[in-house]
Each structure stands twice: as C-alpha cells, then as structure tokens.
C-alpha cells in the first residue's frame, strides 16, 4: 500500500473514532434516557464493526502480499476488545467515565505529536494546537482523578470534554494532512530547483 493510501486510511480511522466520541458525548448530554450500559454496548459494537472493516479491507486490498501490513492483526485486536467489552458491559459501565478519561489522555498525547509535526513544518498554527491540547490533557487528567462530588456534573463534564476533543481531533488531522501535502510539495519543488541549478552549473562549466 502506498504512503498516500495509508495516510488516507489513517485519517478515516481517526475520524471515525472521533465521530464515535462526538456521538457518545451528544447522547450523554442530550438523551438522558440512555443508560451508561447502553453507551457501552454502542461503543463496543462500533469497535467490533471497525475491526471487521479493517479485516475485510486487509483481504480486499491483498494486504497479505505486502510486508509491514498490520490491518489484519489490528482488526482482530479491535474485534476481540469489542467482544470482551460487550460481554463485560455491566462491569465496564461502572468505570466508563474513567475509561473515557484514559481515552482522552491518549488522544491528547497523539495531538501533542501533531502539534510538534506542525512545528517541524514551520507552521505558525502549531502553537494554537499545542495550547489547546495542553488544556485538553489537563481536563482529561481531571476526568481520571474525578475530584467532583456531583456524579451528574461529572458525567456532563466528561461528555463536554469528549465532545470538544472529538471536534479538535477532526480539525487537527485534516489540517495536518493539508499542511503535510503542501510541505512535501514544497520540498519536491526545492529539490527540482536545486537539480536544475546543478545542471545549469554543469553545462556552464563544460
């Protein structure tokens, strides 16, 4: 698989995960009739569906004919995690908000790398993404530590952070892909210019 297709696939997967986070947060905030256990079924079912998609895609794109293709193993991992989650929904429900905090923490660490990638490309927007990510990391730590006395407030607070994080994640990944394309195109143009200058120097010396 080419790097371009891999980047597209990664973008789709990250966007799907962010979309699931946004959906779950909106259900918590705007559909109070839904129980936490129902959310566990929704999330774990989505993880299973994503794993099945990755496995099917692995075989449809003949991934087994290429080295360093891990779509099958990653898909199996997602399917197994989702099935385990579905079978343990009752136990997971009691600690779902803490699990969301851990997910937010992981997402924040990944977005930190995004910001540093933008800095490497000398994009001035990196500082904005960096500051937002630091704030979200702080919020994710507060979700994990749970210093709140009111359980309803804790639930709504976690959902709001999850919603914001999902939106930021989508903006982040698409902006990073956009800037990466421009950066790589600029590098190619610079190499071409250097090659043309080198050829002109050789011609003039001859």
Secondary structure, DSSP 8 states (H G I E B T S, - for coil): --HHHHHHHHHHHHHHHHHHHHHHHHHHHH-TTS-HHHHHHHHHHHHHHHHHHHHHHHHHTTGGGSTT--HHHHHHHHHHHHHHHHHTHHHHHTTHHHHHHHHHHHHHHHHHHHHHHHHHTT-TTHHHHHHHHHHHHHHHHHHHHT--S-HHHHHHHHHHHHHHHHHHHHHHHHHHHHHHHHHHHHHHHHHHHHHHHHHHHHHHH-
